[in-house]
Amino acid sequence: MKNIVLIGFMGSGKSSMGRFLSRELDYDFFDTDKEMENVTGLKVHQIMKKYGKIRFASEERLIVKKLAAMDRTIIATGGSFIDNEENIKALKDNSVFVFLDVDDDIIIDRLKRRRVRPFNEKGSLTELVPKIYGRRRPVYERYADITVNTTEKTMEETAEEIVQRLDSVYVQ
């Protein structure tokens, strides 16, 4: 049974959809950021601040390598997961990549509710989200086996579309 790897920009709903889908499909669920926090005892932003990108990427690779050995698992990835070719290769053979695409306005609204500033770059969310997501969207699209735009869909509708598309393309 292939794993389902949820990819997409921060605030796209990967963790929420992963938990929801795991209950619907009776799959295990892991969030790479949460797993990293469990291992290190630090929040993701604290890892970045204290140790930097290199250590963060190293911790993420270890988590991904562990998850790649599993079956019937839904994996919600961190926003920068897609920037690391090693992560993609580790999961691609045994996984279906589902890109949760969502309009910039929705992401901005979701990120405004977070207490931690999501970007190191200076600027407002309305400036940074289109700029950064605009750079990453083609990368998500390139690796996605399935793309679902969730902008006007409920969790149930999104899950239903994912399951239908999985059924039509892959054997669970």
Summary of the structure (lengths in Angstrom):
residues: 172
radius of gyration: 15.4
end to end distance: 5.3
largest distance: 45.0
contacts: 515
relative contact order: 0.20
helix: 58%
strand: 14%
